[in-house]
Amino acid sequence: MTKTMIALALAGAAGLAQAQATPVGLWKTIDDDGKTEKSLVRIVEAAGLLAGKVEKIFDATKQNDVCKDCGDERKDKPILGMTIIRNAKSSGDGTWEGGEILDPANGKVYRLRLKPEDGGKKLEVRGYLGPFFRNQHWVRVE
């Protein structure tokens, strides 16, 4: 293998690692208890901001649930297909902040911080409400 081929291979691997170190992708959400798999959320980036939408709900009895307690335009809308993450932006240190995340189970909207972990295989999702916060650790699906 020539030095050029090795350099290209390393550059490609670095690019893949960098892509995996962002929250962009499909994530399996895990409830605060650290065990219960709840849904799949796809996070996308547009114009430097992240948004996340519920693509699948694992509990078959909740497939048709709506956000009864939401206080905005999402009130009484189906949770499946709902955008629950909005407007997070890179803080430049590997975390994404400044946006919000909705808990459709209770209608609460939290300030948001997303932090990729374990080489991008996991995502720490922290929602702030005043001085209090909740953490979840999501697992990358793709």
Stockholm file with secondary structure:
# STOCKHOLM 1.0

chainA/1-142         MTKTMIALALAGAAGLAQAQATPVGLWKTIDDDGKTEKSLVRIVEAAGLLAGKVEKIFDATKQNDVCKDCGDERKDKPILGMTIIRNAKSSGDGTWEGGEILDPANGKVYRLRLKPEDGGKKLEVRGYLGPFFRNQHWVRVE
#=GR chainA/1-142 SS CCHHHHHHHHHHHHHHHHHHTSSCEEEEEECTTSSCEEEEEEEEEETTEEEEEEEEESCGGGTTCBCTTCCSTTTTSBSTTCEEEEEEEECSSSCEEEEEEEETTTTEEEEEEEEEEGGGTEEEEEEEETTEEEEEEEEECC
#=GC SS_cons         CCHHHHHHHHHHHHHHHHHHTSSCEEEEEECTTSSCEEEEEEEEEETTEEEEEEEEESCGGGTTCBCTTCCSTTTTSBSTTCEEEEEEEECSSSCEEEEEEEETTTTEEEEEEEEEEGGGTEEEEEEEETTEEEEEEEEECC
//
